[in-house]
Amino acid sequence: MTITTIQLFTFIIAVFIFIMTPGPGVFATIAKAMTQGSWAALPLIIGLAAGDTIYMVFSAYGLSALASNFNTLFTIVKFVGAGYLFYLAYKMWTTVPSEIITGNVALKNKNEGLKSVTSGFLVSISNPKVILFYISLLPSFFPVTSLTGVDITILCLVIFSCAIVAMMMYAFMASYAQQRLKSPKARQKFNRVGSSFMGLAGTWLIAKG
């Protein structure tokens, strides 16, 4: 291991701040938590964290050039991800009050959890600003050519953990606000706010990608 404690600590701060910056992942997380509760957003967040971690590996092993050569593929993924977010936004908007859940819900089946993980992964992997961030970040903190397999594993764990913690903070705050609402009419309005956030996440992917 070649990473020092100071380097690792400052890297954690930088990554955490970047992940907390509003973007499609944050909007999608808030929307999910607002309509289904904080823990229902966890599979989505795992997908987001996985996408960030993969981009970090690309940066560490100098695969950013390879990734940039697949612009067409990433463009397709971006529009697929945005389209799915728009679909989720529509479903949230049209949900009747009696179907809106005010507490945390358990995922009904594995397929629902897998869909959430996949949607989170698509949101993250289709955002080119993520890999640009890690390409510029790593050389600022570490001699990239000297990083060992252990170093890269540690950095991946840091990024994955920071993403989970940061996004769950947003999820808990959104879920707390949702649980304060009692009437069906108020829940429907709140649900549509969540729908707007999900639609904003899809728009962000297309406009900023």
Stockholm file with secondary structure:
# STOCKHOLM 1.0

chainA/1-209         MTITTIQLFTFIIAVFIFIMTPGPGVFATIAKAMTQGSWAALPLIIGLAAGDTIYMVFSAYGLSALASNFNTLFTIVKFVGAGYLFYLAYKMWTTVPSEIITGNVALKNKNEGLKSVTSGFLVSISNPKVILFYISLLPSFFPVTSLTGVDITILCLVIFSCAIVAMMMYAFMASYAQQRLKSPKARQKFNRVGSSFMGLAGTWLIAKG
#=GR chainA/1-209 SS CCCCHHHHHHHHHHHHHHHHSCSHHHHHHHHHHHHHCTGGGHHHHHHHHHHHHHHHHHHHTTCHHHHHTTHHHHHHHHHHHHHHHHHHHHHHHHCCGGGCCCSCCCCSSHHHHHHHHHHHHHHHHTCHHHHHHHHHHHHHHSCGGGCCHHHHHHHHHHHHHHHHHHHHHHHHHHHHHHHTCCSHHHHHHHHHHHHHHHHHHHHHHHHHC
#=GC SS_cons         CCCCHHHHHHHHHHHHHHHHSCSHHHHHHHHHHHHHCTGGGHHHHHHHHHHHHHHHHHHHTTCHHHHHTTHHHHHHHHHHHHHHHHHHHHHHHHCCGGGCCCSCCCCSSHHHHHHHHHHHHHHHHTCHHHHHHHHHHHHHHSCGGGCCHHHHHHHHHHHHHHHHHHHHHHHHHHHHHHHTCCSHHHHHHHHHHHHHHHHHHHHHHHHHC
//
